[in-house]
Amino acid sequence: MGRIVAFGCSNTYGIGLSDNYNLGIDSHNPSKYAWPSRLAEKLNYSVVNNGVCGCSNKFIYQNILNYNFKDNDVCCIMWTDADRYWRNDNNLEISDGDRDWGHNFQKGFIGPWMKTKMAMQYYKFLHSEYDSDVMHMNYMYHLSLHMKEIKIQCVQYHWSCKRNSITNKKLNKWARPDIFYINFKKIFDRYPKAADKLHPGSLAHADIAQLFYERIQ
């Protein structure tokens, strides 16, 4: 049997859905209603949901590079907001089946909503939208080549790089057969939200699973 090995943020983890809404992110309990599980069900595959709430694309990228894929795995990536960042102070790596790693990494996460000193200084002195988009494109393109090299099927969806006209042109010019744009906001707004009122609900996750399914077939 094949495996869906999914990477992403809370929108992959399935935070706020009915089976983990009251458990909190420290429970390491990805939702069975999130798109990775729904996709695996469609394909009759098992699933490993490596979604981590609040993570950045740098985090996703590095941990895919370090991941121990198996034969017949299908790597499915739903990238997150390109403006997020991650500072890895401890050279930590994830291991297959270890759900504790996400909690260990989170102290290095930097997001626009955070009021920590580190986050505020990052967005004041270092961050730029264009630079974030370029870094994100580098992650996507390198992983496309890497997955081809290790002979693992990979499907990538992104949603934040098309906001900039220059990076949008580069995306079209350097198109790869495993990288696709998803209008995440359109899907998010189409359906009722999750129980936390902040994240996509189960119907939105079903739509996302269908998009991945169509690319894998």
TORBA-317824 format. One line per 2 residues: their letters; for each residue x, y, z of N, C-alpha, C. Coordinates in nm, 4 decimals. Layout:
# TORBA-317824
a = X,Y,Z,X,Y,Z,X,Y,Z | ...
***
This chain:
# TORBA-317824
mg = 0.0841,-0.1194,0.0000,0.0000,0.0000,0.0000,0.0880,0.1250,0.0000 | 0.0498,0.2221,-0.0787,0.1224,0.3478,-0.0812,0.0876,0.4352,0.0383
ri = 0.1657,0.5430,0.0542,0.1407,0.6392,0.1613,0.1308,0.7796,0.1032 | 0.0366,0.8568,0.1539,0.0369,1.0004,0.1347,0.1186,1.0601,0.2483
va = 0.2274,1.1265,0.2144,0.3106,1.1932,0.3143,0.2944,1.3429,0.2915 | 0.2211,1.4069,0.3804,0.1800,1.5456,0.3605,0.2597,1.6408,0.4480
fg = 0.2890,1.7577,0.3920,0.3613,1.8630,0.4628,0.2865,1.9945,0.4457 | 0.2873,2.0757,0.5496,0.2228,2.2056,0.5425,0.2087,2.2645,0.6815
cs = 0.1200,2.3612,0.6934,0.0992,2.4309,0.8204,-0.0309,2.3824,0.8840 | -0.0990,2.4696,0.9571,-0.2240,2.4329,1.0229,-0.3317,2.3929,0.9228
nt = -0.3217,2.4444,0.7995,-0.4196,2.4103,0.6969,-0.3971,2.2712,0.6397 | -0.2865,2.2094,0.6739,-0.2618,2.0681,0.6441,-0.2903,1.9828,0.7670
yg = -0.2485,2.0308,0.8811,-0.2737,1.9626,1.0087,-0.4241,1.9455,1.0335 | -0.5009,2.0472,0.9926,-0.6453,2.0437,1.0145,-0.6880,2.0995,1.1483
ig = -0.6182,2.2031,1.1937,-0.6517,2.2628,1.3228,-0.7934,2.3202,1.3181 | -0.8637,2.3071,1.4275,-0.9975,2.3645,1.4374,-1.1091,2.2747,1.3897
ls = -1.0766,2.1592,1.3326,-1.1811,2.0674,1.2890,-1.2373,1.9906,1.4080 | -1.3497,1.9255,1.3874,-1.4289,1.8769,1.5004,-1.3587,1.7737,1.5872
dn = -1.2641,1.6979,1.5303,-1.2010,1.5918,1.6092,-1.0788,1.6368,1.6876 | -1.0314,1.7612,1.6658,-0.9164,1.8067,1.7459,-0.9331,1.9491,1.7992
yn = -1.0523,2.0060,1.7823,-1.0749,2.1456,1.8191,-1.0436,2.1730,1.9658 | -1.0803,2.0817,2.0539,-1.0613,2.1030,2.1972,-0.9304,2.0468,2.2506
lg = -0.8454,1.9951,2.1616,-0.7244,1.9287,2.2077,-0.6022,2.0199,2.2089 | -0.6030,2.1234,2.1254,-0.4872,2.2125,2.1179,-0.3754,2.1543,2.0328
id = -0.2839,2.2396,1.9892,-0.1793,2.1953,1.8970,-0.0768,2.1056,1.9644 | -0.0661,2.1122,2.0968,0.0321,2.0288,2.1650,-0.0073,1.8814,2.1687
sh = -0.1309,1.8517,2.1288,-0.1753,1.7121,2.1310,-0.1149,1.6321,2.0160 | -0.0624,1.7006,1.9140,-0.0073,1.6349,1.7956,-0.1088,1.5359,1.7380
np = -0.2273,1.5877,1.7101,-0.3377,1.5043,1.6651,-0.3958,1.5614,1.5363 | -0.3272,1.5420,1.4220,-0.3809,1.5927,1.2957,-0.5204,1.5368,1.2714
sk = -0.6048,1.6171,1.2120,-0.7443,1.5795,1.1957,-0.7633,1.4738,1.0869 | -0.8528,1.3808,1.1136,-0.8899,1.2821,1.0110,-0.9777,1.3448,0.9041
ya = -1.0243,1.4676,0.9278,-1.1054,1.5389,0.8292,-1.0216,1.6351,0.7444 | -0.8931,1.6475,0.7746,-0.8044,1.7342,0.6963,-0.7757,1.6701,0.5607
wp = -0.7318,1.7520,0.4663,-0.7173,1.7033,0.3288,-0.6222,1.5843,0.3139 | -0.5126,1.5695,0.3923,-0.4282,1.4516,0.3712,-0.5026,1.3196,0.3948
sr = -0.5821,1.3123,0.5010,-0.6566,1.1894,0.5287,-0.7649,1.1658,0.4242 | -0.8311,1.2717,0.3820,-0.9345,1.2575,0.2785,-0.8734,1.2110,0.1461
la = -0.7566,1.2625,0.1150,-0.6876,1.2209,-0.0072,-0.6465,1.0745,0.0015 | -0.5899,1.0352,0.1139,-0.5475,0.8963,0.1318,-0.6658,0.8007,0.1193
ek = -0.7791,0.8425,0.1716,-0.8992,0.7585,0.1625,-0.9416,0.7392,0.0178 | -0.9340,0.8455,-0.0620,-0.9692,0.8353,-0.2027,-0.8799,0.7362,-0.2769
ln = -0.7543,0.7294,-0.2369,-0.6560,0.6457,-0.3059,-0.6384,0.5085,-0.2404 | -0.7046,0.4884,-0.1273,-0.6856,0.3665,-0.0481,-0.5400,0.3532,-0.0041
ys = -0.4816,0.4662,0.0377,-0.3453,0.4716,0.0885,-0.3495,0.4959,0.2392 | -0.2395,0.4705,0.3058,-0.2229,0.5183,0.4427,-0.1756,0.6639,0.4366
vv = -0.1725,0.7306,0.5522,-0.1389,0.8727,0.5521,-0.0443,0.9050,0.6665 | 0.0511,0.9928,0.6391,0.1364,1.0535,0.7417,0.1194,1.2043,0.7265
nn = 0.0533,1.2652,0.8230,0.0261,1.4079,0.8178,0.1319,1.4809,0.9003 | 0.2260,1.5468,0.8301,0.3343,1.6206,0.8945,0.3053,1.7699,0.9053
gv = 0.1778,1.8074,0.8987,0.1430,1.9479,0.9141,0.1785,1.9984,1.0535 | 0.2331,2.1199,1.0598,0.2709,2.1811,1.1884,0.2146,2.3231,1.1932
cg = 0.1363,2.3501,1.2944,0.0704,2.4797,1.3058,0.1725,2.5923,1.3229 | 0.1537,2.6985,1.2464,0.2375,2.8167,1.2586,0.3707,2.8102,1.1884
cs = 0.3968,2.7011,1.1158,0.5296,2.6859,1.0555,0.5461,2.7732,0.9312 | 0.6673,2.7785,0.8825,0.7002,2.8581,0.7637,0.7381,2.7669,0.6481
nk = 0.7523,2.8267,0.5309,0.7944,2.7482,0.4143,0.9380,2.6986,0.4279 | 1.0219,2.7748,0.4945,1.1581,2.7284,0.5197,1.1561,2.6009,0.6033
fi = 1.0707,2.5986,0.7042,1.0559,2.4803,0.7890,1.0085,2.3603,0.7066 | 0.9054,2.3821,0.6247,0.8530,2.2740,0.5409,0.9618,2.2215,0.4488
yq = 1.0312,2.3121,0.3841,1.1364,2.2755,0.2888,1.2466,2.1920,0.3547 | 1.2994,2.2395,0.4662,1.4115,2.1704,0.5280,1.3716,2.0316,0.5764
ni = 1.2520,2.0193,0.6267,1.2116,1.8910,0.6811,1.1729,1.7902,0.5741 | 1.1328,1.8363,0.4584,1.1142,1.7434,0.3462,1.2502,1.6910,0.3009
ln = 1.3496,1.7780,0.2948,1.4838,1.7338,0.2565,1.5371,1.6278,0.3527 | 1.5033,1.6385,0.4803,1.5544,1.5466,0.5816,1.4668,1.4233,0.6020
yn = 1.3551,1.4172,0.5328,1.2565,1.3126,0.5607,1.2980,1.1791,0.4988 | 1.2674,1.0731,0.5692,1.3000,0.9375,0.5237,1.1818,0.8800,0.4453
fk = 1.1758,0.9123,0.3186,1.0675,0.8609,0.2348,1.0867,0.7115,0.2062 | 0.9739,0.6460,0.1803,0.9743,0.5045,0.1475,0.9250,0.4837,0.0047
dn = 0.9562,0.3682,-0.0518,0.9062,0.3353,-0.1845,0.7536,0.3466,-0.1854 | 0.7009,0.3977,-0.2943,0.5561,0.4138,-0.3151,0.4948,0.5287,-0.2354
dv = 0.5781,0.6083,-0.1671,0.5255,0.7296,-0.1045,0.4870,0.8309,-0.2114 | 0.3863,0.9118,-0.1809,0.3527,1.0295,-0.2609,0.3634,1.1496,-0.1691
cc = 0.4548,1.2385,-0.1998,0.4767,1.3586,-0.1195,0.3813,1.4680,-0.1656 | 0.2980,1.5165,-0.0750,0.2009,1.6215,-0.1064,0.2293,1.7425,-0.0183
im = 0.2521,1.8550,-0.0807,0.2911,1.9766,-0.0092,0.1881,2.0859,-0.0344 | 0.1342,2.1423,0.0720,0.0586,2.2662,0.0584,0.1344,2.3735,0.1336
wt = 0.2047,2.4548,0.0571,0.2892,2.5588,0.1145,0.2051,2.6594,0.1922 | 0.2689,2.7300,0.2809,0.1995,2.8269,0.3646,0.2345,2.9695,0.3216
da = 0.2019,3.0642,0.4052,0.2266,3.2060,0.3795,0.3764,3.2311,0.3666 | 0.4167,3.2875,0.2544,0.5593,3.3090,0.2285,0.6224,3.4100,0.3235
dr = 0.5424,3.4897,0.3923,0.5982,3.5920,0.4819,0.6451,3.5355,0.6157 | 0.6120,3.4124,0.6443,0.6580,3.3511,0.7691,0.8063,3.3139,0.7585
yw = 0.8675,3.3000,0.8735,1.0093,3.2643,0.8760,1.0321,3.1642,0.9886 | 1.1488,3.1004,0.9839,1.1857,3.0048,1.0892,1.3354,3.0158,1.1151
rn = 1.3715,3.0326,1.2425,1.5116,3.0318,1.2813,1.5399,2.9006,1.3545 | 1.6230,2.8172,1.2928,1.6544,2.6866,1.3491,1.7868,2.6970,1.4238
dn = 1.7794,2.7079,1.5540,1.8998,2.7258,1.6356,1.9677,2.5946,1.6715 | 1.8954,2.4831,1.6561,1.9450,2.3579,1.7117,1.9704,2.2493,1.6067
nl = 1.9602,2.2850,1.4797,1.9810,2.1872,1.3724,1.8952,2.0618,1.3935 | 1.7719,2.0835,1.4359,1.6814,1.9725,1.4613,1.6291,1.9145,1.3310
ei = 1.6047,1.7853,1.3317,1.5473,1.7171,1.2172,1.4299,1.6326,1.2639 | 1.3329,1.6130,1.1745,1.2200,1.5289,1.2098,1.2518,1.3850,1.1747
sd = 1.1839,1.2943,1.2424,1.1966,1.1529,1.2102,1.0594,1.0962,1.1812 | 1.0524,1.0014,1.0902,0.9263,0.9441,1.0477,0.8512,0.8853,1.1667
gd = 0.7274,0.9292,1.1864,0.6454,0.8767,1.2937,0.6638,0.9444,1.4277 | 0.7532,1.0406,1.4382,0.7774,1.1096,1.5647,0.6946,1.2372,1.5684
rd = 0.5912,1.2408,1.6505,0.5025,1.3562,1.6531,0.5495,1.4642,1.7498 | 0.6620,1.4442,1.8176,0.7084,1.5442,1.9133,0.7909,1.6543,1.8493
wg = 0.8367,1.6303,1.7262,0.9299,1.7269,1.6688,0.8670,1.8633,1.6442 | 0.7371,1.8647,1.6084,0.6739,1.9930,1.5786,0.6773,2.0872,1.6967
hn = 0.6494,2.0353,1.8149,0.6507,2.1177,1.9348,0.7910,2.1717,1.9624 | 0.8932,2.0914,1.9380,1.0308,2.1346,1.9637,1.0736,2.2486,1.8729
fq = 1.0178,2.2550,1.7515,1.0580,2.3570,1.6563,0.9901,2.4909,1.6786 | 0.8742,2.4922,1.7413,0.7874,2.6089,1.7329,0.8452,2.7341,1.7962
kg = 0.9392,2.7208,1.8864,0.9979,2.8400,1.9480,1.0752,2.9236,1.8462 | 1.1130,2.8650,1.7327,1.1841,2.9397,1.6294,1.0949,2.9960,1.5208
fi = 0.9636,2.9744,1.5308,0.8713,3.0238,1.4283,0.8533,3.1743,1.4404 | 0.8461,3.2406,1.3255,0.8244,3.3848,1.3191,0.7099,3.4101,1.2226
gp = 0.6034,3.4738,1.2712,0.4875,3.5019,1.1878,0.4399,3.6448,1.2044 | 0.3710,3.6996,1.1029,0.3273,3.8397,1.1081,0.2333,3.8715,1.2243
wm = 0.1651,3.7709,1.2775,0.0723,3.7930,1.3881,0.1413,3.7966,1.5247 | 0.2681,3.7603,1.5298,0.3371,3.7468,1.6579,0.3858,3.8817,1.7098
kt = 0.3833,3.8949,1.8411,0.4274,4.0184,1.9070,0.5574,3.9980,1.9850 | 0.6289,3.8907,1.9576,0.7562,3.8677,2.0257,0.8604,3.9671,1.9748
km = 0.9632,3.9885,2.0531,1.0693,4.0810,2.0138,1.1366,4.0348,1.8848 | 1.1629,3.9038,1.8763,1.2282,3.8505,1.7568,1.1439,3.8736,1.6321
am = 1.0137,3.8479,1.6417,0.9259,3.8653,1.5262,0.9152,4.0122,1.4870 | 0.8992,4.0992,1.5818,0.8847,4.2412,1.5518,1.0110,4.2978,1.4876
qy = 1.1279,4.2545,1.5329,1.2527,4.3010,1.4726,1.2703,4.2438,1.3322 | 1.2295,4.1187,1.3139,1.2414,4.0586,1.1806,1.1589,4.1358,1.0791
yk = 1.0345,4.1650,1.1117,0.9474,4.2328,1.0148,0.9821,4.3810,1.0000 | 1.0471,4.4382,1.0973,1.0868,4.5788,1.0865,1.2143,4.5957,1.0048
fl = 1.3124,4.5060,1.0252,1.4450,4.5290,0.9684,1.4838,4.4336,0.8543 | 1.4274,4.3166,0.8481,1.4757,4.2159,0.7525,1.3744,4.1754,0.6463
hs = 1.2504,4.1709,0.6787,1.1502,4.1142,0.5892,1.1172,4.2056,0.4718 | 1.0976,4.1443,0.3556,1.0332,4.2122,0.2428,0.9491,4.1091,0.1692
ey = 0.8382,4.1533,0.1140,0.7464,4.0633,0.0436,0.8155,3.9966,-0.0740 | 0.8885,4.0756,-0.1500,0.9542,4.0211,-0.2688,1.0584,3.9169,-0.2307
ds = 1.1400,3.9463,-0.1303,1.2423,3.8517,-0.0865,1.1785,3.7221,-0.0376 | 1.0683,3.7332,0.0352,0.9984,3.6138,0.0831,0.9493,3.5287,-0.0323
dv = 0.8963,3.5941,-0.1361,0.8472,3.5201,-0.2527,0.9608,3.4498,-0.3257 | 1.0743,3.5172,-0.3402,1.1879,3.4566,-0.4098,1.2402,3.3356,-0.3326
mh = 1.2523,3.3478,-0.2011,1.2956,3.2335,-0.1213,1.1984,3.1171,-0.1364 | 1.0706,3.1491,-0.1356,0.9678,3.0452,-0.1509,0.9822,2.9738,-0.2861
mn = 1.0035,3.0484,-0.3921,1.0212,2.9869,-0.5236,1.1438,2.8965,-0.5251 | 1.2509,2.9401,-0.4608,1.3706,2.8561,-0.4542,1.3408,2.7237,-0.3844
ym = 1.2645,2.7301,-0.2746,1.2280,2.6065,-0.2050,1.1494,2.5132,-0.2974 | 1.0509,2.5684,-0.3657,0.9663,2.4859,-0.4522,1.0460,2.4216,-0.5647
yh = 1.1278,2.5009,-0.6315,1.1999,2.4492,-0.7474,1.3061,2.3478,-0.7066 | 1.3747,2.3747,-0.5980,1.4757,2.2791,-0.5531,1.4114,2.1473,-0.5129
ls = 1.2983,2.1543,-0.4414,1.2320,2.0306,-0.4018,1.1795,1.9536,-0.5225 | 1.1361,2.0245,-0.6240,1.0924,1.9578,-0.7465,1.2050,1.8742,-0.8052
lh = 1.3227,1.9304,-0.8101,1.4389,1.8577,-0.8628,1.4815,1.7460,-0.7678 | 1.4788,1.7749,-0.6381,1.5196,1.6755,-0.5384,1.4286,1.5532,-0.5417
mk = 1.2979,1.5743,-0.5468,1.2045,1.4616,-0.5465,1.2168,1.3783,-0.6732 | 1.2460,1.4439,-0.7814,1.2702,1.3705,-0.9061,1.3964,1.2853,-0.8933
ei = 1.4974,1.3405,-0.8284,1.6243,1.2698,-0.8121,1.6078,1.1446,-0.7259 | 1.5271,1.1541,-0.6197,1.5105,1.0390,-0.5306,1.3920,0.9512,-0.5723
ki = 1.3299,0.9876,-0.6846,1.2234,0.9062,-0.7461,1.1005,0.8915,-0.6555 | 1.0593,1.0044,-0.5985,0.9364,1.0094,-0.5192,0.8381,1.1034,-0.5893
qc = 0.7190,1.0532,-0.6170,0.6176,1.1396,-0.6781,0.5842,1.2532,-0.5829 | 0.5719,1.3720,-0.6368,0.5489,1.4903,-0.5542,0.4490,1.5824,-0.6218
vq = 0.3568,1.6358,-0.5432,0.2618,1.7366,-0.5906,0.2694,1.8544,-0.4938 | 0.2919,1.9738,-0.5487,0.3047,2.0939,-0.4671,0.1965,2.1948,-0.5044
yh = 0.1309,2.2487,-0.4028,0.0387,2.3602,-0.4236,0.0877,2.4807,-0.3431 | 0.0859,2.5968,-0.4066,0.1236,2.7210,-0.3383,0.0148,2.8245,-0.3622
ws = 0.0136,2.9280,-0.2778,-0.0905,3.0295,-0.2937,-0.0452,3.1723,-0.2680 | 0.0763,3.1949,-0.2229,0.1117,3.3324,-0.1856,0.2082,3.4011,-0.2815
ck = 0.2730,3.3271,-0.3709,0.3746,3.3904,-0.4550,0.3170,3.4742,-0.5687 | 0.1929,3.4526,-0.6071,0.1373,3.5229,-0.7223,0.0955,3.6666,-0.6915
rn = 0.1168,3.7108,-0.5679,0.0771,3.8464,-0.5308,0.1675,3.9514,-0.5936 | 0.2867,3.9126,-0.6351,0.3861,4.0064,-0.6872,0.4014,3.9836,-0.8370
si = 0.3910,4.0906,-0.9157,0.3896,4.0757,-1.0614,0.5204,4.0172,-1.1142 | 0.6330,4.0504,-1.0502,0.7624,4.0000,-1.0971,0.7750,3.8514,-1.0691
tn = 0.7438,3.8117,-0.9450,0.7541,3.6696,-0.9123,0.6485,3.5885,-0.9855 | 0.5351,3.6482,-1.0143,0.4314,3.5781,-1.0905,0.4825,3.5441,-1.2303
kk = 0.5528,3.6380,-1.2938,0.6113,3.6116,-1.4261,0.7173,3.5020,-1.4182 | 0.7963,3.5035,-1.3118,0.8993,3.4011,-1.2961,0.8375,3.2639,-1.2752
ln = 0.7259,3.2590,-1.1997,0.6569,3.1317,-1.1806,0.6118,3.0740,-1.3135 | 0.5603,3.1594,-1.4000,0.5149,3.1131,-1.5310,0.6328,3.0723,-1.6196
kw = 0.7426,3.1464,-1.6106,0.8587,3.1194,-1.6947,0.9298,2.9914,-1.6526 | 0.9373,2.9690,-1.5226,1.0128,2.8546,-1.4703,0.9203,2.7426,-1.4252
ar = 0.8066,2.7283,-1.4895,0.7061,2.6313,-1.4463,0.7630,2.4899,-1.4397 | 0.7247,2.4183,-1.3357,0.7620,2.2789,-1.3177,0.6346,2.1942,-1.3209
pd = 0.6436,2.0683,-1.3663,0.5225,1.9871,-1.3834,0.4561,1.9436,-1.2531 | 0.5209,1.9665,-1.1389,0.4635,1.9232,-1.0116,0.4267,2.0400,-0.9206
if = 0.4301,2.1631,-0.9717,0.4012,2.2822,-0.8916,0.2773,2.3508,-0.9478 | 0.1772,2.3733,-0.8611,0.0502,2.4292,-0.9058,0.0059,2.5394,-0.8105
yi = -0.0693,2.6319,-0.8664,-0.1263,2.7404,-0.7864,-0.2644,2.7003,-0.7368 | -0.2924,2.7292,-0.6111,-0.4246,2.7068,-0.5539,-0.4794,2.8402,-0.5043
nf = -0.6024,2.8720,-0.5452,-0.6672,2.9942,-0.4959,-0.7268,2.9624,-0.3588 | -0.6379,2.9642,-0.2600,-0.6770,2.9198,-0.1268,-0.7870,3.0079,-0.0687
kk = -0.7779,3.1378,-0.0910,-0.8786,3.2285,-0.0345,-1.0171,3.1973,-0.0900 | -1.0239,3.1662,-0.2184,-1.1529,3.1345,-0.2803,-1.2147,3.0108,-0.2162
if = -1.1332,2.9077,-0.1959,-1.1831,2.7862,-0.1313,-1.2202,2.8144,0.0142 | -1.1363,2.8901,0.0821,-1.1592,2.9230,0.2224,-1.2915,2.9975,0.2408
dr = -1.3195,3.0905,0.1509,-1.4392,3.1743,0.1632,-1.5658,3.1029,0.1156 | -1.5519,2.9957,0.0402,-1.6678,2.9285,-0.0192,-1.7483,2.8501,0.0830
yp = -1.6823,2.8023,0.1885,-1.7454,2.7084,0.2807,-1.7421,2.7607,0.4236 | -1.8251,2.7003,0.5109,-1.8185,2.7370,0.6530,-1.6794,2.7104,0.7114
ka = -1.6401,2.7949,0.8040,-1.5085,2.7818,0.8661,-1.5072,2.6656,0.9657 | -1.3876,2.6290,1.0088,-1.3727,2.5299,1.1149,-1.4290,2.5861,1.2453
ad = -1.4328,2.5027,1.3462,-1.4933,2.5428,1.4736,-1.4236,2.6627,1.5370 | -1.2949,2.6814,1.5068,-1.2234,2.7963,1.5642,-1.2498,2.9259,1.4894
kl = -1.3237,2.9176,1.3777,-1.3608,3.0348,1.2964,-1.2420,3.1023,1.2282 | -1.1258,3.0379,1.2303,-1.0049,3.0962,1.1725,-0.9482,3.0135,1.0575
hp = -0.9825,2.8867,1.0522,-0.9220,2.7943,0.9573,-1.0284,2.7285,0.8701 | -0.9871,2.6693,0.7593,-1.0859,2.6084,0.6690,-1.1597,2.4927,0.7345
gs = -1.2886,2.4808,0.7013,-1.3707,2.3727,0.7530,-1.3549,2.2460,0.6712 | -1.4314,2.1449,0.7073,-1.4158,2.0125,0.6470,-1.4483,2.0122,0.4985
la = -1.5439,2.0927,0.4549,-1.5790,2.0956,0.3116,-1.4660,2.1568,0.2291 | -1.3998,2.2568,0.2845,-1.2842,2.3149,0.2152,-1.1720,2.2121,0.2042
ha = -1.1490,2.1371,0.3097,-1.0468,2.0325,0.3056,-1.0817,1.9265,0.2008 | -1.2093,1.8971,0.1851,-1.2509,1.8007,0.0825,-1.2176,1.8521,-0.0566
di = -1.2365,1.9810,-0.0799,-1.2020,2.0415,-0.2092,-1.0518,2.0329,-0.2354 | -0.9726,2.0632,-0.1329,-0.8277,2.0583,-0.1477,-0.7815,1.9153,-0.1765
aq = -0.8400,1.8183,-0.1073,-0.8073,1.6777,-0.1325,-0.8367,1.6400,-0.2767 | -0.9462,1.6905,-0.3306,-0.9818,1.6598,-0.4693,-0.8792,1.7179,-0.5664
lf = -0.8298,1.8372,-0.5390,-0.7288,1.8980,-0.6241,-0.6015,1.8121,-0.6282 | -0.5570,1.7670,-0.5125,-0.4404,1.6791,-0.5089,-0.4694,1.5470,-0.5815
ye = -0.5861,1.4938,-0.5592,-0.6250,1.3667,-0.6206,-0.6177,1.3755,-0.7738 | -0.6663,1.4827,-0.8293,-0.6662,1.4996,-0.9749,-0.5243,1.5079,-1.0307
ri = -0.4310,1.5605,-0.9519,-0.2920,1.5707,-0.9971,-0.2181,1.4372,-0.9843 | -0.2576,1.3573,-0.8867,-0.1901,1.2294,-0.8650,-0.2349,1.1257,-0.9663
q = -0.3611,1.1309,-1.0071,-0.4143,1.0312,-1.1006,-0.3487,1.0417,-1.2381
***
